Amino acid sequence: MNEPTEPAAANYLLHHLIEAQALRRPDAPALWHKHGQRTYTQLLRDIQRAAGGFRKLGVERAERVAVYLPKQIETVTSFFASTLAGACFVPVNPVLKPPQVQHILADCNVRVLVTSSARLETLKPILHELRDLRQVVLVDAPTTPGPMTTPWDTLLDTEPCQSPPHALTDGDMAAILYTSGSTGKPKGVVLSHRNLVVGAQSVASYLENTPEDRVLALLPLSFDAGLSQVTTVFRAGACCYLMDYLLPNDVMRQVEKHGITGITAVPPLWSQISSLKWNPEAARSLRYFANTGGHMNAALLARLRDIFPDAKPFLMYGLTEAFRSTYLPPDQADKRPGSIGKAIPNAEILVLREDGSPCLDNEPGELVHRGPLVSLGYWNAPEKTAERFKPLPKASGGLVFQEIAVWSGDTVTRDSDGYLYFVGRKDEMIKTSGYRVSPSEVEEVAYQTGCVRDAAALGVPHPALGQGILLLVTPAEASEGVSEQVLGACHQQLPNFMQPKDCCVLSELPRNANGKIDRRSLAEQYADFFTLDTPNEN
């Protein structure tokens, strides 16, 4: 006699992740937020109704639905409802101000905006510039209803949309994530259904996510790693706890209250979390912690492993243009300090010279990512797309037909066992006295002193050296004489050309919208540091 089989569910479009779990475990919790919870069945019902609402508002194939909200249930619902309606969602980081929001909405011709009454009020001065915007959906009661506004409850009070109104393949676009580069305004990275679904499958596999996981979502959902956390949770049938990060203590409370099993964060956030006095019993619920968005120094990793003794550390590297790229298996963390690991499942990572030929072991080259996670390119920016998305040379593993890979702009090396090590971004490498210096090499020495919480090494214009190395740090708690200690350690451990010319101690380092140290802002602020007091030779 044949065993009963689980109902069939498609798994190639983004909203299929929810449909599959609603069939497998309909009453299991999918989303938690301080203002409500949803099971997979309830979430699917909301998504189908919102999709019907978007269609009723006139959203057509591939049109853009922007979501300008904090992390809440309506935010996630809008993402998946957009794709079910055959449209494309655009997460807008809630910390952005009206000028930045205006750029995003105008750049990708947003048709519908999902937001709150208070946020809409801040956007009123720029709404007249958004000629493509047709409707604004308000998740709370509108203060001043108008012809362009639709309440969230009205959006959901619609005939459910069970499937897209037209044929969709996994190659169709599903989302546009805006990412800031070293110059110019943010660019929109276009992600397909395939990028998102394969990414969820890949990450869930190496994190070993299960339906029993309770994952705390701290990162912005407009950040590729933040969105990946949500899709990964849904791929596993686990529960995602939405939280807008305010204070480190809030994280500790949520871990203790809900028995959180997994957290992904960026180094500055981990640094703050590691400074807390954790209840050992509460900390033991964590099964894994993952780092992305920058190098985690050895001292910080050691502190986190002391706090979370039962948790596996996953050190990851990714770029929005390829969603996720590499991870270091936990059992290699001690054996290969500083490594960003190997390619995630269903991806290949190459290290290539400028001419496209493969680098030798330990030879610096550009990280190039090929496979189904390579995005579709930059929205409405063919020249920028052509710079980053290029054919892979046959000598480097390219297929007979033309295959497009993403060239990261990051310099890495690969050891004889195939493990990768991040050297630096091309646009962040310091060029001093004829040498090229990676900022992370200098920062690592500062972290090793134990008196530094955050560090950023910059290449600042210098009249004699081209660029002089300026080290900016924030002190660890109760640390004194930080600048002297750091400069002394650099003098002992680094060659002359790598030693900072000065070290400034700040109370905080600025962060960008994704919580990373804002190196661009610091570079602009300190551009004249070594030249202001230089005598005028004319």
Secondary structure, DSSP 8 states (H G I E B T S, - for coil): -----------SSTTHHHHHHHHH-TTSEEEEETTEEEEHHHHHHHHHHHHHHHHHTT--TT-EEEE---SSHHHHHHHHHHHHTT-EEEE--TT--HHHHHHHHHHTT-SEEEE-HHHHHHHHHHHTT-TT--EEEESS--SS--TTEEEHHHHHSS----S-SS---TTSEEEEEEE--SSSS-EEEEEEHHHHHHHHHHHHHHTT--TT-EEEE-S-TTSHHHHHHHHHHHHHT-EEEE-----HHHHHHHHHHHT--EEEE-HHHHHHHHTS---HHHHTT--EEEE-SS---HHHHHHHHHH-TT-EEEEEE--GGGS--EEE-GGGTTTSTTEEEEE-TT-EEEEE-TTS-B--TT--EEEEEESTT---EETT-HHHHHHHEEE--GGGT--SS--EEEEEEEEEEE-TTS-EEEEEETTT-EEETTEEE-HHHHHHHHHHTSSEEEEEEEEEEETTTEEEEEEEEEE-TT--SHHHHHHHHHHHHS-GGGS-SEEEE-S---B-TTSSB-HHHHHHHTTTTTTTTS----
